[in-house]
Amino acid sequence: MRLGFGVVLLSVHHPLHVAVKTATLDVLSGGRVDVGVGRSGNPYQLTPFGVKLEDTRGMWEESLSMLPNIWTQEVFSHQGKYYNVPER
């Protein structure tokens, strides 16, 4: 049996939080997690977080490029347009 959730909106969830929460669930489930991500096109989902609709594609792309590295690299850092993560 696989575990999954519809979509994590990467434009309103920091990629480090997404990576940590999904990795924890994956470990607890014995490696059965499927991660679904999206960016949202609905201002009602974005406005409470201060995210502009025109930024969602860039945020989604940057987050999506970060996630595999967060999961697989022992030491990770990132300097981008939307997210800056010091070495951890």
PyMOL Python script that loads the backbone (N, CA, C, O; Angstrom):
from pymol import cmd

cmd.read_pdbstr("""\
ATOM      1  N   MET A   1       0.837  -1.163   0.000  1.00  0.00           N
ATOM      2  CA  MET A   1       0.000   0.000   0.000  1.00  0.00           C
ATOM      3  C   MET A   1       0.893   1.241   0.000  1.00  0.00           C
ATOM      4  O   MET A   1       1.881   1.299   0.732  1.00  0.00           O
ATOM      5  N   ARG A   2       0.539   2.242  -0.832  1.00  0.00           N
ATOM      6  CA  ARG A   2       1.269   3.499  -0.909  1.00  0.00           C
ATOM      7  C   ARG A   2       0.554   4.555  -0.071  1.00  0.00           C
ATOM      8  O   ARG A   2      -0.664   4.500   0.097  1.00  0.00           O
ATOM      9  N   LEU A   3       1.311   5.509   0.451  1.00  0.00           N
ATOM     10  CA  LEU A   3       0.752   6.655   1.160  1.00  0.00           C
ATOM     11  C   LEU A   3       0.983   7.887   0.310  1.00  0.00           C
ATOM     12  O   LEU A   3       2.048   8.046  -0.288  1.00  0.00           O
ATOM     13  N   GLY A   4      -0.001   8.751   0.254  1.00  0.00           N
ATOM     14  CA  GLY A   4       0.173   9.979  -0.514  1.00  0.00           C
ATOM     15  C   GLY A   4      -0.860  11.006  -0.125  1.00  0.00           C
ATOM     16  O   GLY A   4      -1.794  10.730   0.628  1.00  0.00           O
ATOM     17  N   PHE A   5      -0.674  12.177  -0.646  1.00  0.00           N
ATOM     18  CA  PHE A   5      -1.632  13.247  -0.422  1.00  0.00           C
ATOM     19  C   PHE A   5      -1.805  13.937  -1.746  1.00  0.00           C
ATOM     20  O   PHE A   5      -0.917  13.888  -2.596  1.00  0.00           O
ATOM     21  N   GLY A   6      -2.953  14.587  -1.934  1.00  0.00           N
ATOM     22  CA  GLY A   6      -3.255  15.205  -3.224  1.00  0.00           C
ATOM     23  C   GLY A   6      -2.131  16.080  -3.730  1.00  0.00           C
ATOM     24  O   GLY A   6      -1.410  15.704  -4.654  1.00  0.00           O
ATOM     25  N   VAL A   7      -1.980  17.246  -3.129  1.00  0.00           N
ATOM     26  CA  VAL A   7      -0.976  18.191  -3.604  1.00  0.00           C
ATOM     27  C   VAL A   7      -0.487  19.048  -2.441  1.00  0.00           C
ATOM     28  O   VAL A   7      -1.286  19.551  -1.651  1.00  0.00           O
ATOM     29  N   VAL A   8       0.813  19.206  -2.344  1.00  0.00           N
ATOM     30  CA  VAL A   8       1.406  20.181  -1.426  1.00  0.00           C
ATOM     31  C   VAL A   8       1.684  21.425  -2.257  1.00  0.00           C
ATOM     32  O   VAL A   8       2.416  21.363  -3.245  1.00  0.00           O
ATOM     33  N   LEU A   9       1.105  22.549  -1.863  1.00  0.00           N
ATOM     34  CA  LEU A   9       1.315  23.792  -2.596  1.00  0.00           C
ATOM     35  C   LEU A   9       2.673  24.373  -2.224  1.00  0.00           C
ATOM     36  O   LEU A   9       2.840  24.947  -1.148  1.00  0.00           O
ATOM     37  N   LEU A  10       3.638  24.221  -3.120  1.00  0.00           N
ATOM     38  CA  LEU A  10       4.995  24.654  -2.827  1.00  0.00           C
ATOM     39  C   LEU A  10       5.119  26.163  -2.701  1.00  0.00           C
ATOM     40  O   LEU A  10       6.085  26.647  -2.110  1.00  0.00           O
ATOM     41  N   SER A  11       4.181  26.911  -3.232  1.00  0.00           N
ATOM     42  CA  SER A  11       4.260  28.367  -3.115  1.00  0.00           C
ATOM     43  C   SER A  11       3.846  28.875  -1.739  1.00  0.00           C
ATOM     44  O   SER A  11       4.081  30.041  -1.424  1.00  0.00           O
ATOM     45  N   VAL A  12       3.241  28.034  -0.917  1.00  0.00           N
ATOM     46  CA  VAL A  12       2.852  28.461   0.434  1.00  0.00           C
ATOM     47  C   VAL A  12       3.488  27.610   1.532  1.00  0.00           C
ATOM     48  O   VAL A  12       3.224  27.824   2.715  1.00  0.00           O
ATOM     49  N   HIS A  13       4.323  26.648   1.145  1.00  0.00           N
ATOM     50  CA  HIS A  13       5.034  25.820   2.113  1.00  0.00           C
ATOM     51  C   HIS A  13       6.523  25.852   1.783  1.00  0.00           C
ATOM     52  O   HIS A  13       6.914  25.570   0.650  1.00  0.00           O
ATOM     53  N   HIS A  14       7.341  26.188   2.750  1.00  0.00           N
ATOM     54  CA  HIS A  14       8.790  26.261   2.535  1.00  0.00           C
ATOM     55  C   HIS A  14       9.312  24.865   2.171  1.00  0.00           C
ATOM     56  O   HIS A  14       8.904  23.875   2.777  1.00  0.00           O
ATOM     57  N   PRO A  15      10.213  24.783   1.184  1.00  0.00           N
ATOM     58  CA  PRO A  15      10.708  23.475   0.752  1.00  0.00           C
ATOM     59  C   PRO A  15      11.386  22.666   1.861  1.00  0.00           C
ATOM     60  O   PRO A  15      11.309  21.437   1.848  1.00  0.00           O
ATOM     61  N   LEU A  16      12.042  23.318   2.813  1.00  0.00           N
ATOM     62  CA  LEU A  16      12.641  22.567   3.923  1.00  0.00           C
ATOM     63  C   LEU A  16      11.567  21.880   4.758  1.00  0.00           C
ATOM     64  O   LEU A  16      11.738  20.729   5.159  1.00  0.00           O
ATOM     65  N   HIS A  17      10.466  22.571   5.022  1.00  0.00           N
ATOM     66  CA  HIS A  17       9.372  21.968   5.791  1.00  0.00           C
ATOM     67  C   HIS A  17       8.771  20.794   5.037  1.00  0.00           C
ATOM     68  O   HIS A  17       8.508  19.741   5.617  1.00  0.00           O
ATOM     69  N   VAL A  18       8.554  20.981   3.742  1.00  0.00           N
ATOM     70  CA  VAL A  18       7.994  19.899   2.921  1.00  0.00           C
ATOM     71  C   VAL A  18       8.927  18.693   2.944  1.00  0.00           C
ATOM     72  O   VAL A  18       8.476  17.560   3.115  1.00  0.00           O
ATOM     73  N   ALA A  19      10.228  18.934   2.771  1.00  0.00           N
ATOM     74  CA  ALA A  19      11.204  17.837   2.736  1.00  0.00           C
ATOM     75  C   ALA A  19      11.251  17.080   4.060  1.00  0.00           C
ATOM     76  O   ALA A  19      11.268  15.849   4.075  1.00  0.00           O
ATOM     77  N   VAL A  20      11.271  17.810   5.162  1.00  0.00           N
ATOM     78  CA  VAL A  20      11.373  17.161   6.471  1.00  0.00           C
ATOM     79  C   VAL A  20      10.114  16.365   6.792  1.00  0.00           C
ATOM     80  O   VAL A  20      10.196  15.226   7.252  1.00  0.00           O
ATOM     81  N   LYS A  21       8.962  16.956   6.553  1.00  0.00           N
ATOM     82  CA  LYS A  21       7.704  16.268   6.879  1.00  0.00           C
ATOM     83  C   LYS A  21       7.491  15.034   6.011  1.00  0.00           C
ATOM     84  O   LYS A  21       7.065  13.993   6.509  1.00  0.00           O
ATOM     85  N   THR A  22       7.786  15.143   4.709  1.00  0.00           N
ATOM     86  CA  THR A  22       7.584  13.982   3.842  1.00  0.00           C
ATOM     87  C   THR A  22       8.629  12.906   4.115  1.00  0.00           C
ATOM     88  O   THR A  22       8.319  11.717   4.041  1.00  0.00           O
ATOM     89  N   ALA A  23       9.858  13.301   4.428  1.00  0.00           N
ATOM     90  CA  ALA A  23      10.889  12.308   4.747  1.00  0.00           C
ATOM     91  C   ALA A  23      10.547  11.568   6.035  1.00  0.00           C
ATOM     92  O   ALA A  23      10.745  10.357   6.126  1.00  0.00           O
ATOM     93  N   THR A  24      10.041  12.280   7.017  1.00  0.00           N
ATOM     94  CA  THR A  24       9.638  11.645   8.279  1.00  0.00           C
ATOM     95  C   THR A  24       8.524  10.639   8.036  1.00  0.00           C
ATOM     96  O   THR A  24       8.574   9.515   8.537  1.00  0.00           O
ATOM     97  N   LEU A  25       7.521  11.041   7.271  1.00  0.00           N
ATOM     98  CA  LEU A  25       6.418  10.135   6.954  1.00  0.00           C
ATOM     99  C   LEU A  25       6.919   8.927   6.166  1.00  0.00           C
ATOM    100  O   LEU A  25       6.450   7.808   6.373  1.00  0.00           O
ATOM    101  N   ASP A  26       7.867   9.154   5.266  1.00  0.00           N
ATOM    102  CA  ASP A  26       8.415   8.056   4.480  1.00  0.00           C
ATOM    103  C   ASP A  26       9.138   7.042   5.371  1.00  0.00           C
ATOM    104  O   ASP A  26       8.993   5.834   5.189  1.00  0.00           O
ATOM    105  N   VAL A  27       9.906   7.535   6.322  1.00  0.00           N
ATOM    106  CA  VAL A  27      10.609   6.643   7.250  1.00  0.00           C
ATOM    107  C   VAL A  27       9.604   5.871   8.098  1.00  0.00           C
ATOM    108  O   VAL A  27       9.720   4.655   8.247  1.00  0.00           O
ATOM    109  N   LEU A  28       8.620   6.573   8.654  1.00  0.00           N
ATOM    110  CA  LEU A  28       7.629   5.923   9.512  1.00  0.00           C
ATOM    111  C   LEU A  28       6.785   4.894   8.758  1.00  0.00           C
ATOM    112  O   LEU A  28       6.314   3.923   9.350  1.00  0.00           O
ATOM    113  N   SER A  29       6.596   5.106   7.458  1.00  0.00           N
ATOM    114  CA  SER A  29       5.762   4.196   6.677  1.00  0.00           C
ATOM    115  C   SER A  29       6.571   3.095   5.990  1.00  0.00           C
ATOM    116  O   SER A  29       6.008   2.266   5.276  1.00  0.00           O
ATOM    117  N   GLY A  30       7.863   3.084   6.199  1.00  0.00           N
ATOM    118  CA  GLY A  30       8.686   2.067   5.556  1.00  0.00           C
ATOM    119  C   GLY A  30       8.918   2.330   4.084  1.00  0.00           C
ATOM    120  O   GLY A  30       9.048   1.391   3.299  1.00  0.00           O
ATOM    121  N   GLY A  31       8.972   3.593   3.698  1.00  0.00           N
ATOM    122  CA  GLY A  31       9.277   3.945   2.304  1.00  0.00           C
ATOM    123  C   GLY A  31       8.092   3.891   1.361  1.00  0.00           C
ATOM    124  O   GLY A  31       8.262   3.603   0.176  1.00  0.00           O
ATOM    125  N   ARG A  32       6.906   4.159   1.856  1.00  0.00           N
ATOM    126  CA  ARG A  32       5.710   4.029   1.014  1.00  0.00           C
ATOM    127  C   ARG A  32       5.075   5.365   0.632  1.00  0.00           C
ATOM    128  O   ARG A  32       3.911   5.386   0.232  1.00  0.00           O
ATOM    129  N   VAL A  33       5.799   6.480   0.741  1.00  0.00           N
ATOM    130  CA  VAL A  33       5.191   7.795   0.497  1.00  0.00           C
ATOM    131  C   VAL A  33       5.389   8.248  -0.943  1.00  0.00           C
ATOM    132  O   VAL A  33       6.481   8.138  -1.501  1.00  0.00           O
ATOM    133  N   ASP A  34       4.324   8.753  -1.528  1.00  0.00           N
ATOM    134  CA  ASP A  34       4.356   9.419  -2.821  1.00  0.00           C
ATOM    135  C   ASP A  34       4.068  10.898  -2.569  1.00  0.00           C
ATOM    136  O   ASP A  34       3.099  11.237  -1.889  1.00  0.00           O
ATOM    137  N   VAL A  35       4.905  11.772  -3.114  1.00  0.00           N
ATOM    138  CA  VAL A  35       4.758  13.210  -2.890  1.00  0.00           C
ATOM    139  C   VAL A  35       4.172  13.852  -4.136  1.00  0.00           C
ATOM    140  O   VAL A  35       4.712  13.714  -5.233  1.00  0.00           O
ATOM    141  N   GLY A  36       3.061  14.555  -3.952  1.00  0.00           N
ATOM    142  CA  GLY A  36       2.443  15.313  -5.036  1.00  0.00           C
ATOM    143  C   GLY A  36       2.587  16.805  -4.742  1.00  0.00           C
ATOM    144  O   GLY A  36       2.292  17.250  -3.633  1.00  0.00           O
ATOM    145  N   VAL A  37       3.039  17.576  -5.730  1.00  0.00           N
ATOM    146  CA  VAL A  37       3.244  19.005  -5.519  1.00  0.00           C
ATOM    147  C   VAL A  37       2.535  19.815  -6.596  1.00  0.00           C
ATOM    148  O   VAL A  37       2.283  19.334  -7.701  1.00  0.00           O
ATOM    149  N   GLY A  38       2.221  21.058  -6.242  1.00  0.00           N
ATOM    150  CA  GLY A  38       1.596  21.972  -7.182  1.00  0.00           C
ATOM    151  C   GLY A  38       1.943  23.400  -6.805  1.00  0.00           C
ATOM    152  O   GLY A  38       2.693  23.638  -5.858  1.00  0.00           O
ATOM    153  N   ARG A  39       1.385  24.362  -7.563  1.00  0.00           N
ATOM    154  CA  ARG A  39       1.739  25.748  -7.293  1.00  0.00           C
ATOM    155  C   ARG A  39       0.549  26.624  -6.978  1.00  0.00           C
ATOM    156  O   ARG A  39       0.750  27.686  -6.388  1.00  0.00           O
ATOM    157  N   SER A  40      -0.649  26.274  -7.318  1.00  0.00           N
ATOM    158  CA  SER A  40      -1.891  27.009  -7.091  1.00  0.00           C
ATOM    159  C   SER A  40      -2.038  28.172  -8.063  1.00  0.00           C
ATOM    160  O   SER A  40      -1.083  28.886  -8.367  1.00  0.00           O
ATOM    161  N   GLY A  41      -3.241  28.331  -8.526  1.00  0.00           N
ATOM    162  CA  GLY A  41      -3.581  29.452  -9.385  1.00  0.00           C
ATOM    163  C   GLY A  41      -4.725  30.239  -8.800  1.00  0.00           C
ATOM    164  O   GLY A  41      -5.355  31.037  -9.494  1.00  0.00           O
ATOM    165  N   ASN A  42      -5.000  30.023  -7.535  1.00  0.00           N
ATOM    166  CA  ASN A  42      -6.143  30.639  -6.878  1.00  0.00           C
ATOM    167  C   ASN A  42      -5.661  31.691  -5.873  1.00  0.00           C
ATOM    168  O   ASN A  42      -5.010  31.347  -4.887  1.00  0.00           O
ATOM    169  N   PRO A  43      -5.976  32.968  -6.114  1.00  0.00           N
ATOM    170  CA  PRO A  43      -5.535  34.023  -5.193  1.00  0.00           C
ATOM    171  C   PRO A  43      -6.021  33.808  -3.761  1.00  0.00           C
ATOM    172  O   PRO A  43      -5.357  34.245  -2.821  1.00  0.00           O
ATOM    173  N   TYR A  44      -7.157  33.147  -3.571  1.00  0.00           N
ATOM    174  CA  TYR A  44      -7.676  32.918  -2.224  1.00  0.00           C
ATOM    175  C   TYR A  44      -6.776  31.992  -1.413  1.00  0.00           C
ATOM    176  O   TYR A  44      -6.758  32.063  -0.184  1.00  0.00           O
ATOM    177  N   GLN A  45      -6.025  31.119  -2.096  1.00  0.00           N
ATOM    178  CA  GLN A  45      -5.086  30.239  -1.407  1.00  0.00           C
ATOM    179  C   GLN A  45      -3.746  30.931  -1.150  1.00  0.00           C
ATOM    180  O   GLN A  45      -2.981  30.500  -0.288  1.00  0.00           O
ATOM    181  N   LEU A  46      -3.464  31.993  -1.888  1.00  0.00           N
ATOM    182  CA  LEU A  46      -2.165  32.644  -1.816  1.00  0.00           C
ATOM    183  C   LEU A  46      -2.142  33.899  -0.952  1.00  0.00           C
ATOM    184  O   LEU A  46      -1.174  34.145  -0.231  1.00  0.00           O
ATOM    185  N   THR A  47      -3.199  34.686  -1.023  1.00  0.00           N
ATOM    186  CA  THR A  47      -3.257  35.979  -0.343  1.00  0.00           C
ATOM    187  C   THR A  47      -2.952  35.907   1.149  1.00  0.00           C
ATOM    188  O   THR A  47      -2.194  36.744   1.641  1.00  0.00           O
ATOM    189  N   PRO A  48      -3.505  34.947   1.896  1.00  0.00           N
ATOM    190  CA  PRO A  48      -3.194  34.902   3.339  1.00  0.00           C
ATOM    191  C   PRO A  48      -1.706  34.716   3.642  1.00  0.00           C
ATOM    192  O   PRO A  48      -1.256  35.040   4.741  1.00  0.00           O
ATOM    193  N   PHE A  49      -0.947  34.203   2.689  1.00  0.00           N
ATOM    194  CA  PHE A  49       0.476  33.954   2.889  1.00  0.00           C
ATOM    195  C   PHE A  49       1.352  35.038   2.265  1.00  0.00           C
ATOM    196  O   PHE A  49       2.579  34.963   2.332  1.00  0.00           O
ATOM    197  N   GLY A  50       0.722  36.047   1.657  1.00  0.00           N
ATOM    198  CA  GLY A  50       1.473  37.134   1.048  1.00  0.00           C
ATOM    199  C   GLY A  50       2.172  36.749  -0.234  1.00  0.00           C
ATOM    200  O   GLY A  50       3.147  37.392  -0.623  1.00  0.00           O
ATOM    201  N   VAL A  51       1.695  35.712  -0.901  1.00  0.00           N
ATOM    202  CA  VAL A  51       2.311  35.238  -2.139  1.00  0.00           C
ATOM    203  C   VAL A  51       1.552  35.829  -3.326  1.00  0.00           C
ATOM    204  O   VAL A  51       0.321  35.808  -3.363  1.00  0.00           O
ATOM    205  N   LYS A  52       2.299  36.353  -4.288  1.00  0.00           N
ATOM    206  CA  LYS A  52       1.692  36.909  -5.498  1.00  0.00           C
ATOM    207  C   LYS A  52       1.531  35.808  -6.544  1.00  0.00           C
ATOM    208  O   LYS A  52       2.407  34.958  -6.707  1.00  0.00           O
ATOM    209  N   LEU A  53       0.416  35.836  -7.240  1.00  0.00           N
ATOM    210  CA  LEU A  53       0.112  34.823  -8.246  1.00  0.00           C
ATOM    211  C   LEU A  53       1.226  34.715  -9.285  1.00  0.00           C
ATOM    212  O   LEU A  53       1.551  33.614  -9.730  1.00  0.00           O
ATOM    213  N   GLU A  54       1.806  35.829  -9.668  1.00  0.00           N
ATOM    214  CA  GLU A  54       2.849  35.806 -10.709  1.00  0.00           C
ATOM    215  C   GLU A  54       4.160  35.179 -10.214  1.00  0.00           C
ATOM    216  O   GLU A  54       5.030  34.866 -11.027  1.00  0.00           O
ATOM    217  N   ASP A  55       4.315  34.994  -8.912  1.00  0.00           N
ATOM    218  CA  ASP A  55       5.527  34.370  -8.369  1.00  0.00           C
ATOM    219  C   ASP A  55       5.416  32.857  -8.211  1.00  0.00           C
ATOM    220  O   ASP A  55       6.423  32.191  -7.973  1.00  0.00           O
ATOM    221  N   THR A  56       4.219  32.306  -8.339  1.00  0.00           N
ATOM    222  CA  THR A  56       4.030  30.891  -7.996  1.00  0.00           C
ATOM    223  C   THR A  56       4.810  29.938  -8.898  1.00  0.00           C
ATOM    224  O   THR A  56       5.308  28.918  -8.420  1.00  0.00           O
ATOM    225  N   ARG A  57       4.927  30.243 -10.176  1.00  0.00           N
ATOM    226  CA  ARG A  57       5.669  29.336 -11.054  1.00  0.00           C
ATOM    227  C   ARG A  57       7.144  29.285 -10.665  1.00  0.00           C
ATOM    228  O   ARG A  57       7.728  28.205 -10.578  1.00  0.00           O
ATOM    229  N   GLY A  58       7.739  30.442 -10.432  1.00  0.00           N
ATOM    230  CA  GLY A  58       9.146  30.491 -10.039  1.00  0.00           C
ATOM    231  C   GLY A  58       9.381  29.818  -8.698  1.00  0.00           C
ATOM    232  O   GLY A  58      10.377  29.116  -8.520  1.00  0.00           O
ATOM    233  N   MET A  59       8.468  30.026  -7.753  1.00  0.00           N
ATOM    234  CA  MET A  59       8.589  29.395  -6.436  1.00  0.00           C
ATOM    235  C   MET A  59       8.483  27.885  -6.557  1.00  0.00           C
ATOM    236  O   MET A  59       9.228  27.141  -5.919  1.00  0.00           O
ATOM    237  N   TRP A  60       7.540  27.442  -7.391  1.00  0.00           N
ATOM    238  CA  TRP A  60       7.340  26.011  -7.606  1.00  0.00           C
ATOM    239  C   TRP A  60       8.589  25.382  -8.226  1.00  0.00           C
ATOM    240  O   TRP A  60       9.055  24.335  -7.776  1.00  0.00           O
ATOM    241  N   GLU A  61       9.128  26.034  -9.267  1.00  0.00           N
ATOM    242  CA  GLU A  61      10.313  25.490  -9.937  1.00  0.00           C
ATOM    243  C   GLU A  61      11.520  25.441  -9.007  1.00  0.00           C
ATOM    244  O   GLU A  61      12.255  24.454  -8.977  1.00  0.00           O
ATOM    245  N   GLU A  62      11.716  26.525  -8.243  1.00  0.00           N
ATOM    246  CA  GLU A  62      12.857  26.556  -7.326  1.00  0.00           C
ATOM    247  C   GLU A  62      12.714  25.498  -6.234  1.00  0.00           C
ATOM    248  O   GLU A  62      13.672  24.793  -5.919  1.00  0.00           O
ATOM    249  N   SER A  63      11.526  25.388  -5.662  1.00  0.00           N
ATOM    250  CA  SER A  63      11.283  24.380  -4.628  1.00  0.00           C
ATOM    251  C   SER A  63      11.478  22.976  -5.169  1.00  0.00           C
ATOM    252  O   SER A  63      12.102  22.130  -4.528  1.00  0.00           O
ATOM    253  N   LEU A  64      10.943  22.738  -6.347  1.00  0.00           N
ATOM    254  CA  LEU A  64      11.037  21.412  -6.953  1.00  0.00           C
ATOM    255  C   LEU A  64      12.482  21.024  -7.232  1.00  0.00           C
ATOM    256  O   LEU A  64      12.840  19.852  -7.114  1.00  0.00           O
ATOM    257  N   SER A  65      13.311  21.987  -7.598  1.00  0.00           N
ATOM    258  CA  SER A  65      14.729  21.679  -7.821  1.00  0.00           C
ATOM    259  C   SER A  65      15.472  21.439  -6.507  1.00  0.00           C
ATOM    260  O   SER A  65      16.490  20.747  -6.492  1.00  0.00           O
ATOM    261  N   MET A  66      14.976  22.000  -5.410  1.00  0.00           N
ATOM    262  CA  MET A  66      15.621  21.847  -4.108  1.00  0.00           C
ATOM    263  C   MET A  66      15.317  20.511  -3.436  1.00  0.00           C
ATOM    264  O   MET A  66      16.196  19.923  -2.807  1.00  0.00           O
ATOM    265  N   LEU A  67      14.089  20.030  -3.561  1.00  0.00           N
ATOM    266  CA  LEU A  67      13.641  18.870  -2.786  1.00  0.00           C
ATOM    267  C   LEU A  67      14.535  17.633  -2.928  1.00  0.00           C
ATOM    268  O   LEU A  67      14.931  17.075  -1.905  1.00  0.00           O
ATOM    269  N   PRO A  68      14.870  17.180  -4.129  1.00  0.00           N
ATOM    270  CA  PRO A  68      15.721  15.979  -4.216  1.00  0.00           C
ATOM    271  C   PRO A  68      17.078  16.174  -3.531  1.00  0.00           C
ATOM    272  O   PRO A  68      17.620  15.239  -2.941  1.00  0.00           O
ATOM    273  N   ASN A  69      17.620  17.386  -3.613  1.00  0.00           N
ATOM    274  CA  ASN A  69      18.914  17.658  -2.979  1.00  0.00           C
ATOM    275  C   ASN A  69      18.794  17.670  -1.461  1.00  0.00           C
ATOM    276  O   ASN A  69      19.688  17.184  -0.769  1.00  0.00           O
ATOM    277  N   ILE A  70      17.718  18.210  -0.942  1.00  0.00           N
ATOM    278  CA  ILE A  70      17.507  18.203   0.505  1.00  0.00           C
ATOM    279  C   ILE A  70      17.428  16.768   1.009  1.00  0.00           C
ATOM    280  O   ILE A  70      17.978  16.439   2.060  1.00  0.00           O
ATOM    281  N   TRP A  71      16.741  15.917   0.253  1.00  0.00           N
ATOM    282  CA  TRP A  71      16.557  14.524   0.663  1.00  0.00           C
ATOM    283  C   TRP A  71      17.832  13.696   0.547  1.00  0.00           C
ATOM    284  O   TRP A  71      18.019  12.748   1.310  1.00  0.00           O
ATOM    285  N   THR A  72      18.707  14.034  -0.388  1.00  0.00           N
ATOM    286  CA  THR A  72      19.822  13.132  -0.690  1.00  0.00           C
ATOM    287  C   THR A  72      21.191  13.634  -0.262  1.00  0.00           C
ATOM    288  O   THR A  72      22.113  12.830  -0.124  1.00  0.00           O
ATOM    289  N   GLN A  73      21.356  14.925  -0.049  1.00  0.00           N
ATOM    290  CA  GLN A  73      22.665  15.456   0.328  1.00  0.00           C
ATOM    291  C   GLN A  73      22.788  15.539   1.847  1.00  0.00           C
ATOM    292  O   GLN A  73      21.876  15.992   2.538  1.00  0.00           O
ATOM    293  N   GLU A  74      23.923  15.096   2.340  1.00  0.00           N
ATOM    294  CA  GLU A  74      24.142  15.152   3.782  1.00  0.00           C
ATOM    295  C   GLU A  74      24.263  16.595   4.261  1.00  0.00           C
ATOM    296  O   GLU A  74      23.790  16.934   5.346  1.00  0.00           O
ATOM    297  N   VAL A  75      24.892  17.437   3.457  1.00  0.00           N
ATOM    298  CA  VAL A  75      25.007  18.869   3.744  1.00  0.00           C
ATOM    299  C   VAL A  75      24.334  19.602   2.598  1.00  0.00           C
ATOM    300  O   VAL A  75      24.621  19.342   1.429  1.00  0.00           O
ATOM    301  N   PHE A  76      23.433  20.525   2.938  1.00  0.00           N
ATOM    302  CA  PHE A  76      22.657  21.215   1.912  1.00  0.00           C
ATOM    303  C   PHE A  76      22.687  22.716   2.154  1.00  0.00           C
ATOM    304  O   PHE A  76      22.629  23.175   3.295  1.00  0.00           O
ATOM    305  N   SER A  77      22.780  23.472   1.070  1.00  0.00           N
ATOM    306  CA  SER A  77      22.593  24.923   1.117  1.00  0.00           C
ATOM    307  C   SER A  77      22.002  25.356  -0.215  1.00  0.00           C
ATOM    308  O   SER A  77      22.121  24.658  -1.222  1.00  0.00           O
ATOM    309  N   HIS A  78      21.364  26.520  -0.203  1.00  0.00           N
ATOM    310  CA  HIS A  78      20.728  27.013  -1.431  1.00  0.00           C
ATOM    311  C   HIS A  78      20.616  28.526  -1.360  1.00  0.00           C
ATOM    312  O   HIS A  78      20.205  29.082  -0.342  1.00  0.00           O
ATOM    313  N   GLN A  79      20.982  29.182  -2.443  1.00  0.00           N
ATOM    314  CA  GLN A  79      20.787  30.624  -2.589  1.00  0.00           C
ATOM    315  C   GLN A  79      19.993  30.828  -3.872  1.00  0.00           C
ATOM    316  O   GLN A  79      20.505  30.600  -4.969  1.00  0.00           O
ATOM    317  N   GLY A  80      18.745  31.256  -3.733  1.00  0.00           N
ATOM    318  CA  GLY A  80      17.903  31.419  -4.903  1.00  0.00           C
ATOM    319  C   GLY A  80      17.143  32.721  -4.876  1.00  0.00           C
ATOM    320  O   GLY A  80      17.361  33.571  -4.012  1.00  0.00           O
ATOM    321  N   LYS A  81      16.256  32.864  -5.825  1.00  0.00           N
ATOM    322  CA  LYS A  81      15.429  34.072  -5.920  1.00  0.00           C
ATOM    323  C   LYS A  81      14.409  34.129  -4.785  1.00  0.00           C
ATOM    324  O   LYS A  81      14.153  35.198  -4.231  1.00  0.00           O
ATOM    325  N   TYR A  82      13.827  32.984  -4.442  1.00  0.00           N
ATOM    326  CA  TYR A  82      12.756  32.942  -3.448  1.00  0.00           C
ATOM    327  C   TYR A  82      13.189  32.358  -2.106  1.00  0.00           C
ATOM    328  O   TYR A  82      12.641  32.719  -1.064  1.00  0.00           O
ATOM    329  N   TYR A  83      14.163  31.466  -2.130  1.00  0.00           N
ATOM    330  CA  TYR A  83      14.571  30.776  -0.907  1.00  0.00           C
ATOM    331  C   TYR A  83      16.080  30.837  -0.725  1.00  0.00           C
ATOM    332  O   TYR A  83      16.840  30.627  -1.671  1.00  0.00           O
ATOM    333  N   ASN A  84      16.499  31.123   0.479  1.00  0.00           N
ATOM    334  CA  ASN A  84      17.913  31.086   0.860  1.00  0.00           C
ATOM    335  C   ASN A  84      18.026  30.196   2.089  1.00  0.00           C
ATOM    336  O   ASN A  84      17.402  30.445   3.120  1.00  0.00           O
ATOM    337  N   VAL A  85      18.836  29.155   1.953  1.00  0.00           N
ATOM    338  CA  VAL A  85      19.017  28.201   3.036  1.00  0.00           C
ATOM    339  C   VAL A  85      20.511  28.122   3.333  1.00  0.00           C
ATOM    340  O   VAL A  85      21.285  27.675   2.487  1.00  0.00           O
ATOM    341  N   PRO A  86      20.924  28.552   4.524  1.00  0.00           N
ATOM    342  CA  PRO A  86      22.340  28.416   4.863  1.00  0.00           C
ATOM    343  C   PRO A  86      22.719  26.941   4.991  1.00  0.00           C
ATOM    344  O   PRO A  86      21.853  26.083   5.164  1.00  0.00           O
ATOM    345  N   GLU A  87      23.997  26.660   4.905  1.00  0.00           N
ATOM    346  CA  GLU A  87      24.465  25.273   4.970  1.00  0.00           C
ATOM    347  C   GLU A  87      23.997  24.593   6.237  1.00  0.00           C
ATOM    348  O   GLU A  87      24.155  25.116   7.340  1.00  0.00           O
ATOM    349  N   ARG A  88      23.411  23.408   6.059  1.00  0.00           N
ATOM    350  CA  ARG A  88      22.879  22.611   7.177  1.00  0.00           C
ATOM    351  C   ARG A  88      23.275  21.175   7.014  1.00  0.00           C
ATOM    352  O   ARG A  88      22.926  20.340   7.849  1.00  0.00           O
TER     353      ARG A  88
END
""", "prot")
cmd.dss("prot")
cmd.show_as("cartoon", "prot")
cmd.util.cbc("prot")
cmd.orient("prot")
